[in-house]
Amino acid sequence: MASTHVRRNLVAALGVAAVLVAGCGSSGSGSGSGDQPAAAGNPPAGAPSWCGPKKISLALTDGFGGNNWRRVTTAEAKDEVAKCPNVTAFSYADGQGNTQKAISDVQGFVAKGVDALVVFPDAGPAMLPALRSAYKAGVVTVPYRVNPGGKAGTDYDYFIDTDFKQAGVLWAQWVAKALNGKGNILNLGGPAANSQSLDEYNGMLSVFKDYPDIKFVGQTPFEVTNWDPAQTQKVITAALAKYPQIDAITTDFGAALASSFPAFDQAQRKIPAVATEDANLLACEYDKRKASNPQFKLFTVSSQNAMSRLAVDFAVAKATGGQVPSSNIYPQSAFEDSIGGSPNQVTCDQTLPMDAFLSSSLSHDQQATALK
């Protein structure tokens, strides 16, 4: 779900205010820095290696937190934080898709004296001055998933990245196989100019250069949906009216596309092949519709909700004096393939909420709680 994962809601919004979700006391430091020496003592017994001996407070900020992908991703981060008892306070703020609020959330946590800050900088480079200010104030600052520009060690401590171009490569390789090397593709992305959707498109181009009979229809590099199900349905409806032949759809928010399938019914069109990120709703819609839509083949990559865990690990390690992980890259990986079945067949899990993600590392109960 980098993007400026401003992905709008399939469910109710997560909330407006920053929420204190754990508190066994404060860190006792007004502007804790990972460059300060760790407090005397040993890491907590049984804690992971990234959990060091120093007690800290940590905050997580989202540029937009009000959809199912963000709820599960935030729950992954909270679960990871709970593994380190020396994170004595954890706070969260939702920027609600408002760049100025997202900036203010970062500034507010710095003013409150948090020791470490994990940031999903949906607005990209617009967030860089706030990140730099936090870093210069001595707060361990770790943006992830959306590239804010700047440089680690100068503007923030670390950037936790993933190769969205590789996701595009995986999609394109599968689409070329599913279409036997020939067809029209509609590519959907998030907000205009976001880095995730652009990287995915460039990854697809690197494969499709060898397939001259595969062409994109619609706006390139992608049709803008803002990761909003309502906007996605508008885009799909318009595309179905304009393009009589759409053989495949690629998109970086599978759940939003699934919510738009009624547009195909209304247009009396069949659902084509789809390459996207996994979502339980999408898998269940596939099960329901595959018999009447024989061209509806499905491939997904992992939705990467657990990427927030790696960002937490880096921030906590630097701030507590723990062992910093060896790589700041969260890998892309294939998840479902209705053609080859590897690594998984498309699976609808009726015991999970429809807005859950089977690729998440949370338990069924944890996802259900996160998605309430």
N, C-alpha and C positions, 0 to 999 in steps of 0.2 A: 500498500500500500503505500525519489527522494524527490529532487522531488520537492515539491511543496505538498506534502500529503495533506492538503486542506480538505480531503475527502469528506463530503457532506454526509448528513446523517441517513442511515437506514433505520435508526432507532432514535430515541429521545436524547437530547444533548447531555453531556456529562456534567455540566455545572459551570457556574460563573466564577466563583471565588476560589482562591488557593485553599487547599484543604490540608490540614495537618493530620496525617494518617498514623503516625507513630511518634511517641514522645516519652522517653525514659529520662528526660533531663536535657539540658542544652549542651552544645559543644563547648561552651565556655570561652569561645574565641570569636572576636568580632569580625575578622576577615581572614579566616584560616587559609593558609597557602600550602599547596603540596610541596613547595620548595623549603618549607620550614622542617627542621628535624622532627622525627616522630617522637611522641612521648615515650618515656622509659617504660619498659615492660615488654611482654611477649604478645603475639597475636592470640586472639581468643581460641581456646581449645576446640578443635573440630571445625573451625571456620575455614573457608576457602583461602587459598594463598593470597588472593587480592585483598583480603580483609586484614589490615595492619593493626598495630597496637594503639594508635591514636583515636580518640573519640571525636566524631564529627557530626555536623548536620548537613543534610543534602536536600536539594530541591530539584524538581523536574518541571520544565515548562514546555508546553505545546503551543505551536502557532494556532492550531485548531484541534480541539480534543473531542468534538461532539459526534463522532460516528463509531460504528462497530469496530473498525480496524484500530482506531486510536484507543478505544476502551480496552481491548484485549492487549494491545501493546503497552499501555500504561500498567495494566495488571501484571504483565511479565516483569516490568521494571520493579514494581513493588515487591513481587515475590523474590526477585534477586536481592534487593536491598535487605530483606528480612534474613538473609543468610549471614549477614555481618552484624553482630550485636553492637559493634562500636559505631554504627550509624544510629545515633540516639534520637534523631528527629528527621522525618522525611516529609516534605511539603510538595504540593502540586498546584500548578496554575494553568488554566485554559485560556489561550489568547483569543478564542472564539472567531478566528479568521480575520481579526483586526490587527494589522501590523503594529499600530501604535500601542495597543494593549499588550501585545507580545513583548515589545520593547520595555514597556513599563513594568511588566512582570519580572523580567530579568533585573531591571534596575531596583525594583522593590526588594527582591531577595538579597541582592548585594547590600542594600541599605540595612536589612535586618540582620546581616552578619552571617549568612550561611557559609559553610566552609567549601562546599562543592556544588556545582550546578551542571545538570545535564539538560541540553536544550535541543528541541526539535525545531530548527529555524525555518519554518515554512516559507517565510518571506525572502529567504536566500540572503544576498548581499545587503539588503536593507537592515538585517539584524547584526551585521558585522560591527558597527560602532558600539553597540550595547555589549556584545561579546568581548570586544577588546577592552572596554571599560571594566568589565567584571574581572577579566584576567589581570589587568594592571592593578586592580584593587587587591589582588592576592587571593581571589577565589579560584579554586580549581574549576576550569570551564571546559566542558566537553560537548560540543555540538555533534549531532549525528544525523545521518541519512540524507539531509538536504545540505548541499555544499554552500556555505555562507561566503565563500571567497576567503581572502586572507591566508594566513600561514600558521600552522601549528608551531608553538614556541615563540611566536611573535604576537598573535592576536587571540590565541586560546591555547589550551594545553594539548589537546588532541582532537582530531576529527575522525569519527567512526564512519567509515565509508562502505559502500558496496558497489559492485560493478554492474550497473544497470544496462550497460551495453551488452554484457553477457546474457542478461535476461532476453534482450532483443534477439541475440544470436540463437538462443534456444528456441524462441518462438518461431523464428524464420526457418530454421532447419526443419522443425515439425510441420509448419505450414507448407513448405515446398514438397514434403512427402505426402501430406494429406491431399494436396491439390494436384499431385503428379506434375509439378513444375509449371502449372499454368492457371491463371485466375486473377481476379480483382480483389484487393484487400482494402478494407476500411480500418484505419488506425485511430483509436481514441486515446486521448491523454488527459492530463489534469489542467491546471491553470496555464495560460499562455506563457511560453518561454521557460517553463519549469525544466530543471536540468534532468530529472528522472525520465520524463517522457521523451525528451530530446535524445538522451543517451540510448534509450531503448530503440528509437527510430533509427539512429545511426548504426546500432548493432544489427538491425534487420537489413539495412542497406548493404552492410558488409557481406551478407549471405546472398541477398537477392541480385547482386551484381552478376552472379553466375546463372541467373534465371530470367532472361529477358522477357519471357512471357508472363511473368508475375508483375503486376502493376498496382500502384496505390490509386484509389479513387477518393475523392473528398479532399479536404484541406490537408496539406502537408507542412511541417512534419507530422502533425496530428490534429484531429478535430478537438477543440477545446470543450471539456466537460466540467472542469473545476472539481472533478471527483465527486460530483453531486448527482445522485440518482435521478432527480427531476430534470436536470440539464442533460444528462445522458439520454433520457428518453426523448427529449426534444431533438437531440442530434440524430438519434437513430430514426425517428419518425421522418425527419427532413431527408436523411440519406436514402431511406427506402422509397421516398417519393421521387428522388432525383436520379437514382442509379438503379436501372433495371437488373443489373447483375452485380451482386456482392457475393463472392465465393468464400471469404474468410473475414473475421474481425479480430483485431489485436487490440488489447486494452490493458492498462495497469490497475484496474479495479474491477475484478470479476463480479463482485456482488452487485455493484451498480448496474453492470450490463444485464445481469440476470433479472433485475427489477424492471428492465425495459423490454423483456421478451413479449409482453402483451402487445407492443407496437407491431411486432411481426404478425400476430393474429389479426390485428385491425387492418393491416395492409395486405392480408392474405398472401404472405410471403413465408417461405421456410427459413428456419434459422440455419445459417451456414456454419462452417468450421470456426472454432473459437480458440485462440491462444491468449492466456491471461494469467493472473495470480489466482490461487485457490480460494474458495469460499464454500462453506457448506450449502448455502442457498443455491449456488451455481450447480453444485453436484446434484442436489435434489431436483432442480429444474431439468438437468440433463436426464436423470432417470425418468422423469415424468414425460419428457417431450421427445426422447430419442426415437421411439417407434414411429411417430408421425412426422419426424424430421430426419430422414435418413442421412442427410448431408451434415447434420449436427455432430461433428466430432469435437472432442475437447482435450486440450492440453493445458496444464497449469504448472507454473513455478511456485515455490513456497512464498507465502505472503510475508515472511520474515518478521513476524511480530516479535520474535525473540531477539531481534537486533538491539532492542533497548537494553537487554541484559548486558551485552558487551559494552555499551556506553556506560552503564552503571559500574561495571567492573573496573574500567579505566579510571573513572572519576574517584571511586572509593579507594582504589589502590594508591593513586597519587596523593590523596588527601590524608589517608590513614597511615601511610608508610608501608603499604603492602606491596606485593609483587605485581608489577604492571604486566598485563597480558602481552604475549609476543607479537600479535598482529592486530592492527586496527581495521582489518577488512573483514566484513561479514559476507560469506560466500553466497552466491546465487546457486540454486539447485532446482532441478526438475522435481515435480511432485506427483502429478497424475498424467496419464496418457490413455485415452480411450481406445487408441489403435493398438499400441504395443503392450500396454499394461505395466510399463516399467517407468519409475520405480514402484508406482502404485496404480491400480485400476481406479477409475473415478468412483468415489464412494460417498453416498448420502448417509449421514448419521442422524437418524431420527431421534436419538437420545440427546442430541445437542441442540441448542437454539439454531434457527436458520441463519442467524447472522454470525455464527461461530466460524472458526478456521481450523480445519483438521491438522494443518501443519504447525499450529501453535504448540508450544511445549507445556502449556498449562493443562491441568487435569480437567475433566468434564465439569466438575463442580466449580472449579475456579473460573472457567470461562462463563458458566451460567451465572455466577455471581457478578462477574465483570459486566455482563451484558444486560443485567436487570435494568 
